[in-house]
């Protein structure tokens, strides 16, 4: 029999490897993949295709996150938000993590190429490479625009969901790609405001580190307006039904109110307890989730 402490130790190691894949990030990426499959199919896509796309996408996103954790392990050790990750705690070695990430990446490519289509597999590899090579290794520690351009990697699931069904690209998934692109800065900058001291301590030039809260909030408002306008552009471009534009308009209005409220709270203060950036961060998650749910529902109720 396996002793209780040995079982606990094994469970800790397994959970450490799972944690390296950043499951919450994967959830959000899948939420921008599966609804687009419904939209592309103009109804309910094949269950087998959805399962294969979800498995391939999960493995790919997990692989990118593992590589990110390996490269950033030095700063993760010093940040409150990340110091409990597996590598800073030395539960997993960097070599083991690299091997794990490589296996996940290879498996994701095989799954997508064989059971979805080669185009989706290529897009997945491209997203993975962009996140690791461009965002993590090139932009993150060098420029305040790190998350603006590095966030492109997180936009690929909208394309992959579409190509999984149609095996081609078109303007509709590109619009959804852009929605995620313009959503990423407000979402990430709100979180970075909350942890700006952490980023400052490790010399990562996130925008809230080098700019005042007021300046960051202004940029969040600008990106939010562009995001909402882009979301509404899907209506004429993809000839959606009435449900999607109605939902996009309501959700966009609520998000803009939240963004403008945060801007108002930054007047004459840098006090995060008054600015409450995490309110916008959580609202941004809800906004994107419900918007893509609307993308999936729209073709079902025409």
C-alpha positions as CSV (number, residue, x, y, z in Angstrom):
1,X,0.0,0.0,0.0
2,X,1.1,3.6,-0.7
3,X,1.5,5.7,2.5
4,X,-0.7,8.7,3.0
5,X,2.2,11.1,2.9
6,X,3.4,9.5,-0.4
7,X,0.0,9.9,-1.9
8,X,-0.1,13.5,-0.8
9,X,3.4,14.1,-2.3
10,X,2.3,12.6,-5.6
11,X,-0.8,14.7,-5.6
12,X,1.2,17.8,-5.0
13,X,3.5,17.0,-7.9
14,X,0.6,16.3,-10.3
15,X,-1.1,19.5,-9.3
16,X,2.1,21.4,-9.8
17,X,2.4,20.2,-13.4
18,X,-1.3,21.1,-13.9
19,X,-0.6,24.5,-12.4
20,X,2.2,25.1,-14.9
21,X,-0.4,25.0,-17.7
22,X,-2.4,27.9,-16.2
23,X,-5.9,26.2,-16.3
24,X,-7.7,29.5,-15.8
25,X,-6.1,30.9,-18.9
26,X,-7.0,27.8,-20.8
27,X,-10.6,28.1,-19.8
28,X,-10.7,31.6,-21.2
29,X,-9.1,30.6,-24.4
30,X,-11.5,27.7,-24.9
31,X,-14.4,30.1,-24.3
32,X,-13.3,32.0,-27.4
33,X,-12.9,28.8,-29.4
34,X,-16.0,26.7,-29.0
35,X,-18.6,29.4,-29.5
36,X,-16.9,30.4,-32.7
37,X,-17.3,26.8,-33.9
38,X,-21.1,27.1,-33.4
39,X,-21.1,30.4,-35.3
40,X,-19.1,28.9,-38.1
41,X,-21.3,25.9,-38.3
42,X,-24.4,28.1,-38.2
43,X,-25.7,25.7,-35.6
44,X,-24.3,22.8,-33.6
45,X,-20.9,21.5,-34.9
46,X,-19.9,17.8,-34.8
47,X,-19.3,16.7,-31.2
48,X,-16.2,14.8,-32.2
49,X,-14.8,17.9,-33.9
50,X,-15.5,20.0,-30.8
51,X,-13.8,17.4,-28.5
52,X,-10.8,17.2,-30.8
53,X,-10.5,21.0,-31.0
54,X,-10.8,21.4,-27.3
55,X,-8.2,18.7,-26.5
56,X,-5.8,20.1,-29.1
57,X,-6.4,23.7,-27.9
58,X,-6.0,22.7,-24.3
59,X,-2.7,21.0,-24.9
60,X,-1.4,23.8,-27.0
61,X,-2.3,26.6,-24.6
62,X,-0.9,24.5,-21.7
63,X,2.4,24.0,-23.6
64,X,2.8,27.8,-24.1
65,X,2.1,28.5,-20.5
66,X,4.6,25.9,-19.3
67,X,7.3,27.5,-21.5
68,X,6.3,30.9,-20.2
69,X,6.7,29.6,-16.6
70,X,10.1,28.2,-17.3
71,X,11.4,31.4,-18.9
72,X,9.9,33.7,-16.2
73,X,10.8,31.6,-13.2
74,X,13.3,34.2,-12.0
75,X,10.7,37.0,-11.7
76,X,7.9,34.6,-10.6
77,X,10.0,33.9,-7.5
78,X,9.9,37.6,-6.5
79,X,6.2,38.4,-7.3
80,X,3.4,37.9,-4.8
81,X,1.0,36.7,-7.5
82,X,3.3,34.1,-8.9
83,X,5.7,32.9,-6.1
84,X,3.5,29.9,-5.3
85,X,3.9,28.4,-8.8
86,X,5.7,25.1,-9.1
87,X,9.1,26.3,-10.4
88,X,9.6,29.0,-7.8
89,X,8.7,26.4,-5.1
90,X,11.1,23.9,-6.8
91,X,8.5,21.2,-7.0
92,X,9.3,20.8,-10.7
93,X,12.7,21.3,-12.2
94,X,13.2,23.5,-15.3
95,X,14.3,20.6,-17.4
96,X,11.3,18.5,-16.4
97,X,9.0,21.5,-17.2
98,X,10.6,22.0,-20.6
99,X,10.1,18.3,-21.4
100,X,6.5,18.5,-20.2
101,X,5.8,21.6,-22.3
102,X,7.4,20.1,-25.4
103,X,5.3,16.9,-25.1
104,X,2.1,18.9,-24.7
105,X,3.0,21.0,-27.8
106,X,3.8,18.0,-29.9
107,X,0.6,16.2,-28.8
108,X,-1.5,19.3,-29.5
109,X,-0.1,19.5,-33.1
110,X,-0.8,15.9,-33.8
111,X,-4.3,16.0,-32.4
112,X,-5.2,19.1,-34.4
113,X,-3.5,18.0,-37.6
114,X,-5.0,14.5,-37.6
115,X,-8.5,15.0,-36.1
116,X,-9.3,18.6,-37.0
117,X,-7.3,19.9,-40.0
118,X,-3.7,21.1,-40.8
119,X,-4.7,24.8,-41.0
120,X,-5.9,24.7,-37.4
121,X,-2.7,22.9,-36.3
122,X,-0.6,25.6,-38.0
123,X,-2.5,28.4,-36.4
124,X,-2.1,26.7,-33.0
125,X,1.6,26.3,-33.4
126,X,1.8,30.0,-34.5
127,X,0.0,31.1,-31.4
128,X,2.2,29.1,-29.2
129,X,5.4,30.4,-30.8
130,X,4.1,34.0,-30.7
131,X,3.3,33.8,-27.0
132,X,6.7,32.2,-26.1
133,X,9.1,33.9,-28.5
134,X,7.5,37.3,-29.1
135,X,5.7,38.1,-25.9
136,X,7.6,36.2,-23.2
137,X,11.1,36.4,-24.5
138,X,11.1,39.6,-26.6
139,X,8.5,42.1,-25.5
140,X,7.5,41.5,-21.8
141,X,10.7,42.8,-20.2
142,X,11.4,45.5,-22.8
143,X,8.4,47.6,-23.6
144,X,5.2,49.1,-22.1
145,X,3.5,47.8,-25.3
146,X,4.3,44.2,-24.3
147,X,0.7,43.1,-23.7
148,X,-0.7,45.1,-26.6
149,X,1.3,43.2,-29.2
150,X,2.1,40.1,-27.2
151,X,-1.7,39.7,-26.6
152,X,-2.0,38.7,-30.2
153,X,-1.3,35.1,-29.2
154,X,-4.5,35.0,-27.1
155,X,-6.5,36.1,-30.1
156,X,-5.8,33.0,-32.2
157,X,-8.4,30.7,-30.6
158,X,-11.1,32.7,-32.4
159,X,-9.4,31.8,-35.7
160,X,-8.8,28.2,-34.7
161,X,-12.5,27.7,-33.8
162,X,-13.6,29.0,-37.2
163,X,-11.0,27.0,-39.3
164,X,-11.8,23.9,-37.3
165,X,-15.3,23.9,-38.9
166,X,-14.7,25.6,-42.2
167,X,-11.0,24.8,-43.0
168,X,-10.5,28.4,-44.2
169,X,-10.3,31.9,-42.9
170,X,-12.8,34.8,-43.5
171,X,-13.7,38.2,-42.2
172,X,-16.0,37.0,-39.4
173,X,-13.2,35.3,-37.3
174,X,-10.9,38.2,-38.0
175,X,-13.4,40.6,-36.4
176,X,-13.6,38.3,-33.3
177,X,-9.8,38.1,-33.3
178,X,-9.7,41.9,-33.2
179,X,-12.3,42.0,-30.4
180,X,-10.0,39.9,-28.2
181,X,-7.0,42.0,-29.3
182,X,-8.6,45.3,-28.1
183,X,-10.0,43.5,-25.0
184,X,-6.6,42.3,-23.8
185,X,-5.1,45.7,-22.8
186,X,-8.0,46.8,-20.5
187,X,-8.1,43.3,-19.0
188,X,-4.4,43.0,-18.4
189,X,-3.7,46.6,-17.4
190,X,-6.4,46.5,-14.7
191,X,-4.6,43.4,-13.2
192,X,-1.3,45.1,-13.6
193,X,-2.5,48.1,-11.7
194,X,-3.3,45.9,-8.8
195,X,0.2,44.3,-8.9
196,X,2.2,47.2,-10.2
197,X,4.6,47.1,-7.3
198,X,5.4,43.5,-8.1
199,X,6.1,44.3,-11.7
200,X,8.2,47.3,-10.7
201,X,10.3,45.2,-8.3
202,X,11.3,42.8,-11.1
203,X,11.7,45.6,-13.8
204,X,8.9,44.5,-16.0
205,X,7.7,47.8,-17.7
206,X,4.0,47.1,-17.6
207,X,2.1,50.3,-18.4
208,X,0.9,50.9,-14.8
209,X,4.6,50.8,-13.7
210,X,5.7,53.7,-15.9
211,X,2.5,55.7,-16.1
212,X,0.1,57.1,-13.6
213,X,-3.2,55.4,-12.8
214,X,-5.0,58.2,-14.5
215,X,-3.0,57.7,-17.7
216,X,-3.6,54.0,-17.6
217,X,-7.3,54.5,-17.1
218,X,-7.5,56.8,-20.0
219,X,-5.9,54.2,-22.3
220,X,-8.2,51.6,-20.9
221,X,-11.2,53.7,-21.8
222,X,-9.9,54.3,-25.4
223,X,-9.3,50.6,-26.0
224,X,-12.7,49.7,-24.5
225,X,-14.5,52.0,-26.9
226,X,-12.6,50.5,-29.9
227,X,-13.3,47.0,-28.5
228,X,-17.1,47.6,-28.3
229,X,-17.2,49.2,-31.8
230,X,-15.3,46.2,-33.2
231,X,-17.7,43.8,-31.5
232,X,-20.7,45.5,-33.2
233,X,-19.0,45.3,-36.6
234,X,-19.6,41.6,-36.6
235,X,-23.3,42.2,-37.1
236,X,-23.0,43.6,-40.7
237,X,-19.9,41.8,-41.7
238,X,-21.2,38.3,-40.7
239,X,-24.9,39.0,-41.2
240,X,-25.8,37.9,-37.7
241,X,-29.3,37.6,-36.3
242,X,-30.8,40.1,-33.9
243,X,-29.6,38.4,-30.7
244,X,-25.8,39.0,-31.1
245,X,-25.9,42.8,-31.8
246,X,-28.4,43.3,-29.0
247,X,-26.2,41.4,-26.5
248,X,-23.0,43.1,-27.8
249,X,-24.6,46.5,-27.3
250,X,-25.8,45.8,-23.8
251,X,-22.6,44.1,-22.7
252,X,-20.5,46.9,-24.3
253,X,-22.5,49.6,-22.6
254,X,-22.0,48.0,-19.2
255,X,-18.3,47.5,-19.8
256,X,-17.9,51.2,-20.9
257,X,-19.7,52.4,-17.8
258,X,-17.2,50.3,-15.7
259,X,-14.2,51.7,-17.6
260,X,-15.4,55.3,-17.2
261,X,-16.1,54.8,-13.5
262,X,-12.6,53.6,-12.9
263,X,-11.3,56.6,-14.8
264,X,-13.3,58.9,-12.6
265,X,-12.0,57.1,-9.5
266,X,-8.4,57.9,-10.6
267,X,-8.9,61.7,-10.2
268,X,-6.2,63.1,-7.9
269,X,-5.3,59.7,-6.4
270,X,-3.1,56.7,-6.9
271,X,-4.7,54.8,-4.0
272,X,-5.7,51.4,-5.4
273,X,-8.2,50.8,-2.6
274,X,-10.1,53.8,-4.1
275,X,-9.4,53.0,-7.8
276,X,-10.5,49.3,-7.4
277,X,-8.9,48.0,-10.7
278,X,-9.9,44.4,-9.9
279,X,-13.6,45.4,-10.4
280,X,-12.8,46.1,-14.0
281,X,-10.6,43.0,-14.3
282,X,-13.4,40.7,-13.2
283,X,-15.9,42.6,-15.3
284,X,-13.7,42.1,-18.4
285,X,-13.7,38.3,-17.9
286,X,-17.5,38.4,-17.6
287,X,-17.8,40.6,-20.7
288,X,-15.8,38.4,-22.9
289,X,-17.4,35.2,-21.7
290,X,-21.0,36.5,-22.3
291,X,-20.1,38.1,-25.6
292,X,-18.8,34.8,-27.0
293,X,-21.8,32.9,-25.5
294,X,-23.9,35.3,-27.6
295,X,-21.8,34.4,-30.6
296,X,-22.7,30.8,-30.1
297,X,-26.4,31.4,-29.3
298,X,-27.1,33.7,-32.2
299,X,-27.2,31.1,-35.0
300,X,-29.3,28.8,-32.9
301,X,-32.2,31.2,-32.5
302,X,-32.5,32.6,-36.0
